Amino acid sequence: MLAFKLAKATLEPATIASAAGDIARLAPPMFGHVAAVTVVPCGHSRRPDCFGWRLGAAVADRLGVPFHDAWAHRPMTGSSHPTRFRYLPPLDRTSDLAAARGLVLVVDDLATSGFHMAEALADARAQGAAAAGVSWIYGTVT
């Protein structure tokens, strides 16, 4: 857990590159051709170029497809716990994902409950995009 927190805090390039390689290698066999990549909006890092954002950009680069910063980031304090989700503002679109003309891969670095991923996928699909989600780590990191 400490190593992961440190990598997120320092935006450790080697960890991001390794994770992006994992996702880029596994996504095509799982989903077929990926037309574009986007990410679950940054939040708790309180910076627009958070670990997850950089991971998504690196996945897009590895796959050779466009990267869309599809939603405005939602800086927040505290934990990302399901009881706090009711205080989140709704997603604010900054890109038209339907224009991707193919599968949009929604990337997240860490998904514990899946709430943020489900929210992003629902909005991408509401825009008319074919969307699939992938998280580098799923579950509770201890």
N, CA, C and O atoms as a GROMACS GRO file, in nm:
protein
  568
    1MET      N    1   0.082  -0.119   0.000
    1MET     CA    2   0.000   0.000   0.000
    1MET      C    3   0.087   0.125   0.000
    1MET      O    4   0.058   0.220  -0.072
    2LEU      N    5   0.191   0.125   0.081
    2LEU     CA    6   0.279   0.241   0.088
    2LEU      C    7   0.344   0.269  -0.047
    2LEU      O    8   0.354   0.385  -0.088
    3ALA      N    9   0.390   0.165  -0.116
    3ALA     CA   10   0.453   0.184  -0.246
    3ALA      C   11   0.355   0.243  -0.347
    3ALA      O   12   0.392   0.329  -0.426
    4PHE      N   13   0.231   0.197  -0.344
    4PHE     CA   14   0.130   0.249  -0.435
    4PHE      C   15   0.099   0.395  -0.404
    4PHE      O   16   0.090   0.478  -0.495
    5LYS      N   17   0.081   0.428  -0.276
    5LYS     CA   18   0.056   0.567  -0.237
    5LYS      C   19   0.171   0.658  -0.278
    5LYS      O   20   0.150   0.770  -0.324
    6LEU      N   21   0.292   0.609  -0.261
    6LEU     CA   22   0.409   0.687  -0.299
    6LEU      C   23   0.412   0.709  -0.451
    6LEU      O   24   0.440   0.820  -0.497
    7ALA      N   25   0.385   0.604  -0.528
    7ALA     CA   26   0.382   0.615  -0.674
    7ALA      C   27   0.277   0.716  -0.718
    7ALA      O   28   0.300   0.794  -0.810
    8LYS      N   29   0.160   0.714  -0.653
    8LYS     CA   30   0.054   0.810  -0.687
    8LYS      C   31   0.095   0.952  -0.649
    8LYS      O   32   0.070   1.046  -0.724
    9ALA      N   33   0.156   0.967  -0.535
    9ALA     CA   34   0.194   1.100  -0.487
    9ALA      C   35   0.306   1.161  -0.571
    9ALA      O   36   0.306   1.282  -0.597
   10THR      N   37   0.400   1.079  -0.615
   10THR     CA   38   0.515   1.130  -0.689
   10THR      C   39   0.497   1.118  -0.840
   10THR      O   40   0.582   1.162  -0.917
   11LEU      N   41   0.384   1.058  -0.883
   11LEU     CA   42   0.358   1.034  -1.025
   11LEU      C   43   0.475   0.960  -1.089
   11LEU      O   44   0.524   0.997  -1.195
   12GLU      N   45   0.518   0.855  -1.021
   12GLU     CA   46   0.637   0.778  -1.057
   12GLU      C   47   0.627   0.726  -1.201
   12GLU      O   48   0.545   0.639  -1.229
   13PRO      N   49   0.712   0.777  -1.292
   13PRO     CA   50   0.702   0.742  -1.433
   13PRO      C   51   0.717   0.592  -1.464
   13PRO      O   52   0.648   0.540  -1.551
   14ALA      N   53   0.806   0.525  -1.395
   14ALA     CA   54   0.826   0.382  -1.424
   14ALA      C   55   0.702   0.300  -1.388
   14ALA      O   56   0.667   0.206  -1.460
   15THR      N   57   0.637   0.335  -1.279
   15THR     CA   58   0.515   0.264  -1.240
   15THR      C   59   0.403   0.292  -1.339
   15THR      O   60   0.330   0.200  -1.378
   16ILE      N   61   0.390   0.416  -1.381
   16ILE     CA   62   0.288   0.452  -1.479
   16ILE      C   63   0.314   0.379  -1.611
   16ILE      O   64   0.222   0.324  -1.671
   17ALA      N   65   0.439   0.377  -1.654
   17ALA     CA   66   0.473   0.308  -1.779
   17ALA      C   67   0.445   0.159  -1.771
   17ALA      O   68   0.394   0.100  -1.866
   18SER      N   69   0.479   0.099  -1.659
   18SER     CA   70   0.455  -0.044  -1.641
   18SER      C   71   0.305  -0.076  -1.641
   18SER      O   72   0.261  -0.171  -1.706
   19ALA      N   73   0.228   0.004  -1.568
   19ALA     CA   74   0.083  -0.017  -1.563
   19ALA      C   75   0.020   0.005  -1.700
   19ALA      O   76  -0.069  -0.070  -1.741
   20ALA      N   77   0.066   0.109  -1.771
   20ALA     CA   78   0.014   0.136  -1.905
   20ALA      C   79   0.045   0.020  -2.000
   20ALA      O   80  -0.037  -0.018  -2.083
   21GLY      N   81   0.164  -0.035  -1.986
   21GLY     CA   82   0.200  -0.151  -2.068
   21GLY      C   83   0.109  -0.269  -2.041
   21GLY      O   84   0.066  -0.338  -2.133
   22ASP      N   85   0.079  -0.293  -1.913
   22ASP     CA   86  -0.013  -0.402  -1.877
   22ASP      C   87  -0.149  -0.383  -1.943
   22ASP      O   88  -0.202  -0.475  -2.005
   23ILE      N   89  -0.205  -0.264  -1.928
   23ILE     CA   90  -0.339  -0.237  -1.982
   23ILE      C   91  -0.338  -0.242  -2.134
   23ILE      O   92  -0.427  -0.302  -2.194
   24ALA      N   93  -0.240  -0.179  -2.196
   24ALA     CA   94  -0.234  -0.176  -2.343
   24ALA      C   95  -0.213  -0.315  -2.403
   24ALA      O   96  -0.258  -0.342  -2.514
   25ARG      N   97  -0.147  -0.401  -2.331
   25ARG     CA   98  -0.124  -0.538  -2.378
   25ARG      C   99  -0.252  -0.621  -2.366
   25ARG      O  100  -0.280  -0.705  -2.452
   26LEU      N  101  -0.328  -0.600  -2.260
   26LEU     CA  102  -0.446  -0.681  -2.234
   26LEU      C  103  -0.573  -0.629  -2.300
   26LEU      O  104  -0.663  -0.708  -2.329
   27ALA      N  105  -0.583  -0.499  -2.324
   27ALA     CA  106  -0.708  -0.442  -2.376
   27ALA      C  107  -0.748  -0.496  -2.514
   27ALA      O  108  -0.864  -0.536  -2.529
   28PRO      N  109  -0.660  -0.501  -2.613
   28PRO     CA  110  -0.705  -0.551  -2.744
   28PRO      C  111  -0.758  -0.695  -2.742
   28PRO      O  112  -0.861  -0.722  -2.805
   29PRO      N  113  -0.692  -0.789  -2.675
   29PRO     CA  114  -0.751  -0.924  -2.672
   29PRO      C  115  -0.885  -0.929  -2.597
   29PRO      O  116  -0.970  -1.012  -2.628
   30MET      N  117  -0.903  -0.840  -2.500
   30MET     CA  118  -1.027  -0.839  -2.423
   30MET      C  119  -1.140  -0.767  -2.494
   30MET      O  120  -1.254  -0.812  -2.490
   31PHE      N  121  -1.109  -0.655  -2.560
   31PHE     CA  122  -1.213  -0.567  -2.614
   31PHE      C  123  -1.210  -0.551  -2.765
   31PHE      O  124  -1.303  -0.493  -2.821
   32GLY      N  125  -1.107  -0.599  -2.833
   32GLY     CA  126  -1.093  -0.573  -2.975
   32GLY      C  127  -1.027  -0.438  -2.996
   32GLY      O  128  -0.954  -0.388  -2.910
   33HIS      N  129  -1.053  -0.380  -3.112
   33HIS     CA  130  -0.990  -0.252  -3.145
   33HIS      C  131  -1.040  -0.140  -3.054
   33HIS      O  132  -1.161  -0.123  -3.037
   34VAL      N  133  -0.949  -0.067  -2.996
   34VAL     CA  134  -0.980   0.048  -2.913
   34VAL      C  135  -0.960   0.173  -2.999
   34VAL      O  136  -0.853   0.192  -3.057
   35ALA      N  137  -1.064   0.258  -3.008
   35ALA     CA  138  -1.056   0.378  -3.092
   35ALA      C  139  -1.004   0.499  -3.017
   35ALA      O  140  -0.945   0.589  -3.077
   36ALA      N  141  -1.025   0.503  -2.885
   36ALA     CA  142  -0.982   0.617  -2.804
   36ALA      C  143  -0.977   0.575  -2.658
   36ALA      O  144  -1.035   0.473  -2.618
   37VAL      N  145  -0.907   0.655  -2.579
   37VAL     CA  146  -0.895   0.629  -2.435
   37VAL      C  147  -0.934   0.756  -2.360
   37VAL      O  148  -0.903   0.867  -2.403
   38THR      N  149  -1.002   0.738  -2.249
   38THR     CA  150  -1.030   0.846  -2.156
   38THR      C  151  -1.011   0.792  -2.015
   38THR      O  152  -0.980   0.675  -1.997
   39VAL      N  153  -1.030   0.877  -1.918
   39VAL     CA  154  -1.008   0.835  -1.779
   39VAL      C  155  -1.121   0.882  -1.689
   39VAL      O  156  -1.191   0.978  -1.718
   40VAL      N  157  -1.137   0.811  -1.578
   40VAL     CA  158  -1.223   0.857  -1.471
   40VAL      C  159  -1.161   0.988  -1.420
   40VAL      O  160  -1.040   0.994  -1.402
   41PRO      N  161  -1.240   1.092  -1.399
   41PRO     CA  162  -1.184   1.221  -1.358
   41PRO      C  163  -1.101   1.213  -1.230
   41PRO      O  164  -1.133   1.138  -1.137
   42CYS      N  165  -0.996   1.291  -1.228
   42CYS     CA  166  -0.913   1.302  -1.107
   42CYS      C  167  -0.995   1.366  -0.996
   42CYS      O  168  -1.088   1.442  -1.022
   43GLY      N  169  -0.960   1.333  -0.872
   43GLY     CA  170  -1.034   1.389  -0.760
   43GLY      C  171  -0.949   1.413  -0.638
   43GLY      O  172  -0.915   1.527  -0.607
   44HIS      N  173  -0.914   1.306  -0.569
   44HIS     CA  174  -0.847   1.320  -0.439
   44HIS      C  175  -0.704   1.372  -0.447
   44HIS      O  176  -0.653   1.427  -0.350
   45SER      N  177  -0.641   1.357  -0.560
   45SER     CA  178  -0.506   1.412  -0.573
   45SER      C  179  -0.511   1.565  -0.585
   45SER      O  180  -0.412   1.634  -0.564
   46ARG      N  181  -0.631   1.616  -0.618
   46ARG     CA  182  -0.653   1.759  -0.634
   46ARG      C  183  -0.560   1.822  -0.736
   46ARG      O  184  -0.515   1.936  -0.721
   47ARG      N  185  -0.531   1.745  -0.841
   47ARG     CA  186  -0.451   1.796  -0.952
   47ARG      C  187  -0.504   1.736  -1.082
   47ARG      O  188  -0.545   1.619  -1.083
   48PRO      N  189  -0.505   1.811  -1.191
   48PRO     CA  190  -0.564   1.761  -1.315
   48PRO      C  191  -0.480   1.656  -1.387
   48PRO      O  192  -0.530   1.587  -1.475
   49ASP      N  193  -0.353   1.644  -1.351
   49ASP     CA  194  -0.266   1.545  -1.415
   49ASP      C  195  -0.231   1.434  -1.316
   49ASP      O  196  -0.115   1.394  -1.304
   50CYS      N  197  -0.332   1.385  -1.247
   50CYS     CA  198  -0.312   1.282  -1.144
   50CYS      C  199  -0.256   1.152  -1.204
   50CYS      O  200  -0.244   1.139  -1.326
   51PHE      N  201  -0.224   1.059  -1.120
   51PHE     CA  202  -0.171   0.930  -1.161
   51PHE      C  203  -0.263   0.863  -1.263
   51PHE      O  204  -0.217   0.815  -1.367
   52GLY      N  205  -0.394   0.861  -1.234
   52GLY     CA  206  -0.489   0.797  -1.325
   52GLY      C  207  -0.494   0.865  -1.460
   52GLY      O  208  -0.502   0.798  -1.563
   53TRP      N  209  -0.488   0.999  -1.462
   53TRP     CA  210  -0.488   1.074  -1.588
   53TRP      C  211  -0.363   1.040  -1.670
   53TRP      O  212  -0.371   1.016  -1.790
   54ARG      N  213  -0.249   1.039  -1.603
   54ARG     CA  214  -0.124   1.007  -1.672
   54ARG      C  215  -0.124   0.862  -1.721
   54ARG      O  216  -0.070   0.832  -1.827
   55LEU      N  217  -0.184   0.774  -1.642
   55LEU     CA  218  -0.196   0.634  -1.683
   55LEU      C  219  -0.279   0.623  -1.810
   55LEU      O  220  -0.240   0.554  -1.904
   56GLY      N  221  -0.394   0.689  -1.814
   56GLY     CA  222  -0.479   0.685  -1.934
   56GLY      C  223  -0.409   0.742  -2.056
   56GLY      O  224  -0.418   0.686  -2.165
   57ALA      N  225  -0.339   0.853  -2.038
   57ALA     CA  226  -0.265   0.913  -2.150
   57ALA      C  227  -0.157   0.818  -2.200
   57ALA      O  228  -0.135   0.807  -2.320
   58ALA      N  229  -0.090   0.749  -2.108
   58ALA     CA  230   0.014   0.655  -2.147
   58ALA      C  231  -0.045   0.532  -2.218
   58ALA      O  232   0.016   0.480  -2.311
   59VAL      N  233  -0.162   0.487  -2.175
   59VAL     CA  234  -0.229   0.375  -2.243
   59VAL      C  235  -0.265   0.417  -2.386
   59VAL      O  236  -0.241   0.342  -2.480
   60ALA      N  237  -0.321   0.536  -2.402
   60ALA     CA  238  -0.355   0.586  -2.536
   60ALA      C  239  -0.230   0.592  -2.624
   60ALA      O  240  -0.234   0.554  -2.741
   61ASP      N  241  -0.121   0.640  -2.568
   61ASP     CA  242   0.004   0.649  -2.643
   61ASP      C  243   0.052   0.509  -2.686
   61ASP      O  244   0.091   0.489  -2.800
   62ARG      N  245   0.047   0.415  -2.593
   62ARG     CA  246   0.088   0.277  -2.625
   62ARG      C  247   0.001   0.215  -2.733
   62ARG      O  248   0.050   0.141  -2.818
   63LEU      N  249  -0.128   0.245  -2.729
   63LEU     CA  250  -0.221   0.189  -2.828
   63LEU      C  251  -0.221   0.267  -2.958
   63LEU      O  252  -0.274   0.221  -3.059
   64GLY      N  253  -0.161   0.386  -2.956
   64GLY     CA  254  -0.158   0.470  -3.076
   64GLY      C  255  -0.293   0.528  -3.112
   64GLY      O  256  -0.327   0.541  -3.230
   65VAL      N  257  -0.373   0.563  -3.010
   65VAL     CA  258  -0.507   0.618  -3.033
   65VAL      C  259  -0.520   0.751  -2.960
   65VAL      O  260  -0.439   0.782  -2.872
   66PRO      N  261  -0.621   0.831  -2.995
   66PRO     CA  262  -0.640   0.959  -2.927
   66PRO      C  263  -0.674   0.942  -2.779
   66PRO      O  264  -0.738   0.845  -2.739
   67PHE      N  265  -0.631   1.039  -2.700
   67PHE     CA  266  -0.665   1.047  -2.558
   67PHE      C  267  -0.762   1.162  -2.541
   67PHE      O  268  -0.734   1.274  -2.583
   68HIS      N  269  -0.877   1.135  -2.479
   68HIS     CA  270  -0.978   1.238  -2.452
   68HIS      C  271  -0.985   1.265  -2.302
   68HIS      O  272  -1.002   1.172  -2.222
   69ASP      N  273  -0.972   1.388  -2.264
   69ASP     CA  274  -0.996   1.429  -2.126
   69ASP      C  275  -1.145   1.462  -2.121
   69ASP      O  276  -1.184   1.577  -2.134
   70ALA      N  277  -1.227   1.358  -2.101
   70ALA     CA  278  -1.370   1.366  -2.128
   70ALA      C  279  -1.452   1.441  -2.025
   70ALA      O  280  -1.559   1.492  -2.057
   71TRP      N  281  -1.404   1.448  -1.902
   71TRP     CA  282  -1.480   1.514  -1.796
   71TRP      C  283  -1.390   1.606  -1.716
   71TRP      O  284  -1.270   1.580  -1.701
   72ALA      N  285  -1.448   1.714  -1.666
   72ALA     CA  286  -1.373   1.804  -1.578
   72ALA      C  287  -1.337   1.728  -1.451
   72ALA      O  288  -1.414   1.645  -1.403
   73HIS      N  289  -1.222   1.757  -1.399
   73HIS     CA  290  -1.178   1.692  -1.276
   73HIS      C  291  -1.255   1.750  -1.158
   73HIS      O  292  -1.299   1.864  -1.161
   74ARG      N  293  -1.271   1.668  -1.055
   74ARG     CA  294  -1.351   1.708  -0.939
   74ARG      C  295  -1.264   1.701  -0.814
   74ARG      O  296  -1.268   1.603  -0.740
   75PRO      N  297  -1.185   1.806  -0.789
   75PRO     CA  298  -1.099   1.805  -0.670
   75PRO      C  299  -1.183   1.789  -0.544
   75PRO      O  300  -1.284   1.857  -0.527
   76MET      N  301  -1.139   1.701  -0.455
   76MET     CA  302  -1.212   1.677  -0.331
   76MET      C  303  -1.116   1.639  -0.220
   76MET      O  304  -1.005   1.594  -0.246
   77THR      N  305  -1.161   1.656  -0.100
   77THR     CA  306  -1.082   1.618   0.015
   77THR      C  307  -1.145   1.495   0.079
   77THR      O  308  -1.256   1.456   0.043
   78GLY      N  309  -1.075   1.435   0.172
   78GLY     CA  310  -1.128   1.318   0.241
   78GLY      C  311  -1.109   1.191   0.162
   78GLY      O  312  -1.030   1.186   0.068
   79SER      N  313  -1.183   1.091   0.200
   79SER     CA  314  -1.169   0.960   0.137
   79SER      C  315  -1.269   0.943   0.023
   79SER      O  316  -1.368   1.016   0.013
   80SER      N  317  -1.241   0.847  -0.061
   80SER     CA  318  -1.333   0.810  -0.167
   80SER      C  319  -1.415   0.692  -0.117
   80SER      O  320  -1.393   0.578  -0.158
   81HIS      N  321  -1.507   0.721  -0.029
   81HIS     CA  322  -1.589   0.618   0.033
   81HIS      C  323  -1.732   0.632  -0.019
   81HIS      O  324  -1.780   0.744  -0.037
   82PRO      N  325  -1.800   0.520  -0.044
   82PRO     CA  326  -1.936   0.528  -0.098
   82PRO      C  327  -2.032   0.620  -0.021
   82PRO      O  328  -2.123   0.676  -0.081
   83THR      N  329  -2.013   0.637   0.108
   83THR     CA  330  -2.102   0.725   0.183
   83THR      C  331  -2.082   0.872   0.146
   83THR      O  332  -2.169   0.954   0.174
   84ARG      N  333  -1.970   0.906   0.083
   84ARG     CA  334  -1.942   1.044   0.044
   84ARG      C  335  -1.984   1.074  -0.100
   84ARG      O  336  -1.982   1.190  -0.141
   85PHE      N  337  -2.022   0.972  -0.178
   85PHE     CA  338  -2.053   0.992  -0.319
   85PHE      C  339  -2.171   1.087  -0.340
   85PHE      O  340  -2.178   1.154  -0.443
   86ARG      N  341  -2.262   1.094  -0.245
   86ARG     CA  342  -2.378   1.182  -0.263
   86ARG      C  343  -2.337   1.330  -0.265
   86ARG      O  344  -2.414   1.415  -0.310
   87TYR      N  345  -2.216   1.361  -0.218
   87TYR     CA  346  -2.169   1.499  -0.218
   87TYR      C  347  -2.093   1.536  -0.346
   87TYR      O  348  -2.057   1.652  -0.364
   88LEU      N  349  -2.070   1.439  -0.433
   88LEU     CA  350  -1.998   1.466  -0.556
   88LEU      C  351  -2.085   1.545  -0.654
   88LEU      O  352  -2.204   1.515  -0.669
   89PRO      N  353  -2.028   1.644  -0.720
   89PRO     CA  354  -2.105   1.708  -0.826
   89PRO      C  355  -2.116   1.611  -0.944
   89PRO      O  356  -2.033   1.521  -0.958
   90PRO      N  357  -2.217   1.628  -1.030
   90PRO     CA  358  -2.228   1.539  -1.145
   90PRO      C  359  -2.109   1.558  -1.239
   90PRO      O  360  -2.041   1.660  -1.234
   91LEU      N  361  -2.086   1.460  -1.324
   91LEU     CA  362  -1.979   1.471  -1.423
   91LEU      C  363  -2.008   1.588  -1.515
   91LEU      O  364  -2.122   1.610  -1.556
   92ASP      N  365  -1.904   1.663  -1.547
   92ASP     CA  366  -1.913   1.779  -1.634
   92ASP      C  367  -1.836   1.745  -1.761
   92ASP      O  368  -1.713   1.739  -1.759
   93ARG      N  369  -1.905   1.723  -1.871
   93ARG     CA  370  -1.844   1.682  -1.997
   93ARG      C  371  -1.755   1.791  -2.056
   93ARG      O  372  -1.791   1.908  -2.058
   94THR      N  373  -1.638   1.748  -2.104
   94THR     CA  374  -1.547   1.840  -2.171
   94THR      C  375  -1.509   1.790  -2.309
   94THR      O  376  -1.432   1.855  -2.380
   95SER      N  377  -1.561   1.673  -2.348
   95SER     CA  378  -1.527   1.614  -2.477
   95SER      C  379  -1.644   1.529  -2.524
   95SER      O  380  -1.715   1.470  -2.443
   96ASP      N  381  -1.664   1.522  -2.654
   96ASP     CA  382  -1.770   1.441  -2.713
   96ASP      C  383  -1.714   1.303  -2.746
   96ASP      O  384  -1.645   1.285  -2.846
   97LEU      N  385  -1.743   1.206  -2.662
   97LEU     CA  386  -1.687   1.073  -2.681
   97LEU      C  387  -1.750   0.999  -2.798
   97LEU      O  388  -1.688   0.908  -2.853
   98ALA      N  389  -1.870   1.035  -2.837
   98ALA     CA  390  -1.934   0.969  -2.951
   98ALA      C  391  -1.855   0.993  -3.080
   98ALA      O  392  -1.864   0.914  -3.174
   99ALA      N  393  -1.778   1.102  -3.084
   99ALA     CA  394  -1.697   1.132  -3.201
   99ALA      C  395  -1.582   1.034  -3.220
   99ALA      O  396  -1.518   1.034  -3.326
  100ALA      N  397  -1.554   0.951  -3.122
  100ALA     CA  398  -1.443   0.857  -3.131
  100ALA      C  399  -1.465   0.751  -3.238
  100ALA      O  400  -1.369   0.694  -3.288
  101ARG      N  401  -1.588   0.724  -3.274
  101ARG     CA  402  -1.622   0.629  -3.379
  101ARG      C  403  -1.562   0.490  -3.355
  101ARG      O  404  -1.492   0.435  -3.440
  102GLY      N  405  -1.590   0.437  -3.242
  102GLY     CA  406  -1.541   0.304  -3.205
  102GLY      C  407  -1.538   0.293  -3.054
  102GLY      O  408  -1.590   0.379  -2.983
  103LEU      N  409  -1.478   0.189  -3.006
  103LEU     CA  410  -1.474   0.163  -2.862
  103LEU      C  411  -1.387   0.265  -2.789
  103LEU      O  412  -1.272   0.289  -2.826
  104VAL      N  413  -1.443   0.324  -2.684
  104VAL     CA  414  -1.370   0.414  -2.596
  104VAL      C  415  -1.336   0.335  -2.470
  104VAL      O  416  -1.424   0.281  -2.404
  105LEU      N  417  -1.209   0.329  -2.438
  105LEU     CA  418  -1.163   0.260  -2.318
  105LEU      C  419  -1.154   0.361  -2.205
  105LEU      O  420  -1.079   0.459  -2.214
  106VAL      N  421  -1.229   0.338  -2.098
  106VAL     CA  422  -1.227   0.425  -1.981
  106VAL      C  423  -1.132   0.362  -1.880
  106VAL      O  424  -1.154   0.249  -1.835
  107VAL      N  425  -1.026   0.434  -1.843
  107VAL     CA  426  -0.921   0.382  -1.757
  107VAL      C  427  -0.930   0.445  -1.618
  107VAL      O  428  -0.957   0.564  -1.603
  108ASP      N  429  -0.907   0.362  -1.517
  108ASP     CA  430  -0.894   0.411  -1.380
  108ASP      C  431  -0.774   0.340  -1.319
  108ASP      O  432  -0.746   0.225  -1.352
  109ASP      N  433  -0.703   0.407  -1.230
  109ASP     CA  434  -0.586   0.344  -1.169
  109ASP      C  435  -0.628   0.247  -1.059
  109ASP      O  436  -0.574   0.136  -1.050
  110LEU      N  437  -0.723   0.288  -0.976
  110LEU     CA  438  -0.766   0.206  -0.863
  110LEU      C  439  -0.917   0.216  -0.850
  110LEU      O  440  -0.970   0.326  -0.833
  111ALA      N  441  -0.986   0.105  -0.857
  111ALA     CA  442  -1.130   0.103  -0.838
  111ALA      C  443  -1.161   0.018  -0.716
  111ALA      O  444  -1.133  -0.102  -0.714
  112THR      N  445  -1.218   0.080  -0.615
  112THR     CA  446  -1.252   0.003  -0.495
  112THR      C  447  -1.398  -0.041  -0.501
  112THR      O  448  -1.425  -0.161  -0.495
  113SER      N  449  -1.490   0.051  -0.512
  113SER     CA  450  -1.631   0.013  -0.518
  113SER      C  451  -1.680   0.000  -0.662
  113SER      O  452  -1.779  -0.068  -0.688
  114GLY      N  453  -1.612   0.064  -0.756
  114GLY     CA  454  -1.656   0.066  -0.894
  114GLY      C  455  -1.751   0.180  -0.925
  114GLY      O  456  -1.794   0.195  -1.040
  115PHE      N  457  -1.785   0.263  -0.826
  115PHE     CA  458  -1.879   0.373  -0.845
  115PHE      C  459  -1.833   0.471  -0.953
  115PHE      O  460  -1.910   0.502  -1.044
  116HIS      N  461  -1.710   0.519  -0.943
  116HIS     CA  462  -1.661   0.619  -1.038
  116HIS      C  463  -1.653   0.562  -1.179
  116HIS      O  464  -1.683   0.632  -1.276
  117MET      N  465  -1.613   0.437  -1.191
  117MET     CA  466  -1.606   0.373  -1.322
  117MET      C  467  -1.747   0.359  -1.380
  117MET      O  468  -1.770   0.392  -1.497
  118ALA      N  469  -1.842   0.311  -1.300
  118ALA     CA  470  -1.980   0.296  -1.347
  118ALA      C  471  -2.038   0.430  -1.390
  118ALA      O  472  -2.109   0.438  -1.490
  119GLU      N  473  -2.009   0.534  -1.314
  119GLU     CA  474  -2.056   0.668  -1.345
  119GLU      C  475  -2.000   0.716  -1.479
  119GLU      O  476  -2.074   0.768  -1.563
  120ALA      N  477  -1.870   0.698  -1.500
  120ALA     CA  478  -1.805   0.740  -1.625
  120ALA      C  479  -1.858   0.659  -1.743
  120ALA      O  480  -1.885   0.715  -1.850
  121LEU      N  481  -1.871   0.528  -1.726
  121LEU     CA  482  -1.922   0.444  -1.835
  121LEU      C  483  -2.066   0.482  -1.870
  121LEU      O  484  -2.100   0.488  -1.988
  122ALA      N  485  -2.149   0.506  -1.771
  122ALA     CA  486  -2.288   0.544  -1.797
  122ALA      C  487  -2.294   0.674  -1.876
  122ALA      O  488  -2.375   0.686  -1.968
  123ASP      N  489  -2.211   0.772  -1.840
  123ASP     CA  490  -2.214   0.898  -1.911
  123ASP      C  491  -2.157   0.884  -2.053
  123ASP      O  492  -2.211   0.943  -2.147
  124ALA      N  493  -2.051   0.806  -2.069
  124ALA     CA  494  -1.995   0.783  -2.203
  124ALA      C  495  -2.100   0.718  -2.293
  124ALA      O  496  -2.116   0.757  -2.408
  125ARG      N  497  -2.169   0.620  -2.239
  125ARG     CA  498  -2.272   0.551  -2.318
  125ARG      C  499  -2.392   0.641  -2.344
  125ARG      O  500  -2.455   0.631  -2.450
  126ALA      N  501  -2.424   0.729  -2.250
  126ALA     CA  502  -2.533   0.825  -2.271
  126ALA      C  503  -2.500   0.922  -2.384
  126ALA      O  504  -2.591   0.976  -2.447
  127GLN      N  505  -2.372   0.943  -2.411
  127GLN     CA  506  -2.329   1.027  -2.522
  127GLN      C  507  -2.335   0.953  -2.655
  127GLN      O  508  -2.318   1.013  -2.761
  128GLY      N  509  -2.360   0.823  -2.650
  128GLY     CA  510  -2.366   0.743  -2.771
  128GLY      C  511  -2.237   0.669  -2.801
  128GLY      O  512  -2.224   0.609  -2.908
  129ALA      N  513  -2.142   0.674  -2.709
  129ALA     CA  514  -2.014   0.604  -2.730
  129ALA      C  515  -2.025   0.459  -2.686
  129ALA      O  516  -2.093   0.426  -2.589
  130ALA      N  517  -1.958   0.373  -2.759
  130ALA     CA  518  -1.937   0.236  -2.713
  130ALA      C  519  -1.823   0.245  -2.614
  130ALA      O  520  -1.714   0.291  -2.650
  131ALA      N  521  -1.844   0.202  -2.491
  131ALA     CA  522  -1.741   0.221  -2.389
  131ALA      C  523  -1.723   0.096  -2.305
  131ALA      O  524  -1.819   0.026  -2.272
  132ALA      N  525  -1.598   0.071  -2.270
  132ALA     CA  526  -1.562  -0.038  -2.180
  132ALA      C  527  -1.464   0.018  -2.078
  132ALA      O  528  -1.387   0.109  -2.108
  133GLY      N  529  -1.468  -0.036  -1.956
  133GLY     CA  530  -1.382   0.015  -1.850
  133GLY      C  531  -1.277  -0.085  -1.810
  133GLY      O  532  -1.297  -0.206  -1.815
  134VAL      N  533  -1.163  -0.031  -1.769
  134VAL     CA  534  -1.055  -0.114  -1.717
  134VAL      C  535  -0.987  -0.038  -1.603
  134VAL      O  536  -0.963   0.082  -1.611
  135SER      N  537  -0.957  -0.112  -1.499
  135SER     CA  538  -0.887  -0.055  -1.385
  135SER      C  539  -0.758  -0.134  -1.365
  135SER      O  540  -0.757  -0.256  -1.376
  136TRP      N  541  -0.651  -0.062  -1.337
  136TRP     CA  542  -0.524  -0.129  -1.315
  136TRP      C  543  -0.530  -0.214  -1.189
  136TRP      O  544  -0.482  -0.327  -1.188
  137ILE      N  545  -0.589  -0.160  -1.083
  137ILE     CA  546  -0.606  -0.232  -0.958
  137ILE      C  547  -0.753  -0.225  -0.920
  137ILE      O  548  -0.815  -0.120  -0.928
  138TYR      N  549  -0.806  -0.338  -0.878
  138TYR     CA  550  -0.946  -0.341  -0.834
  138TYR      C  551  -0.950  -0.402  -0.695
  138TYR      O  552  -0.887  -0.504  -0.669
  139GLY      N  553  -1.024  -0.340  -0.607
  139GLY     CA  554  -1.040  -0.390  -0.471
  139GLY      C  555  -0.976  -0.296  -0.372
  139GLY      O  556  -0.934  -0.186  -0.407
  140THR      N  557  -0.969  -0.340  -0.250
  140THR     CA  558  -0.912  -0.258  -0.145
  140THR      C  559  -0.763  -0.289  -0.133
  140THR      O  560  -0.723  -0.404  -0.119
  141VAL      N  561  -0.682  -0.183  -0.138
  141VAL     CA  562  -0.538  -0.197  -0.123
  141VAL      C  563  -0.505  -0.183   0.024
  141VAL      O  564  -0.535  -0.081   0.086
  142THR      N  565  -0.442  -0.285   0.080
  142THR     CA  566  -0.406  -0.280   0.222
  142THR      C  567  -0.256  -0.294   0.240
  142THR      O  568  -0.206  -0.292   0.352
   0.00000   0.00000   0.00000
